[in-house]
Amino acid sequence: MVGGERGFALTHRLPRNRNGSEARRRLEFETVLHHVRRDKTAFIRRLVRRLHATEAGCLLYEATKVDGYPTITFRYAGRHIAMRVHRVFAILKHCGPIPLGYETAHTPDCTSRACVRHIELQHFSENAATNKGGARSLPF
C-alpha cells in the first residue's frame, strides 16, 4: 500500500550509494540550512536534547537507529527527509555540504556509531583503507 493512501507521510529516503550524488548532498545541505534559518534556537534545542556525554568524551545522540546509526527526520519541500545525525553535525561543523567523494567517518579513537563529537570528513577510499581488516568494524 502506498503511504499516502492512508494519510501517512511518505519518507523520502536518500540514496545510499558509496560516493553519494551531488543532488543528494545538496538536498541534505538545503534541508539543514532551511531549518537553521527558520528557527535556529528550536533546531539546536532539537539536536541537543538527545545528546548524552560519556566518560570517554563522546557525545552520543540517542534516537531511532538505522544500521546502528542514529537518524533524524526533517520536513522540507513537502516531504520527509531522513538523514543520519552525524551527517547533520558534519554539515554544521564544516558550514557547507559534504563534498562529493567524501563521507563522514569516526576518528580512530572512537568506535561508537552514535557519537557525533568524533567525526571528520574523509575521502571514501581513505575511509575504506582505514576500515580494511575490521580494525574499526563494530559488532552491531
Salt bridges, closest charged atoms under 4 A:
GLU28 OE2 - ARG24 NE 3.54
GLU28 OE1 - ARG87 NH2 2.85
ASP67 OD2 - ARG16 NH1 2.75
ASP67 OD2 - ARG84 NH2 3.41
GLU103 OE2 - ARG18 NH2 3.65
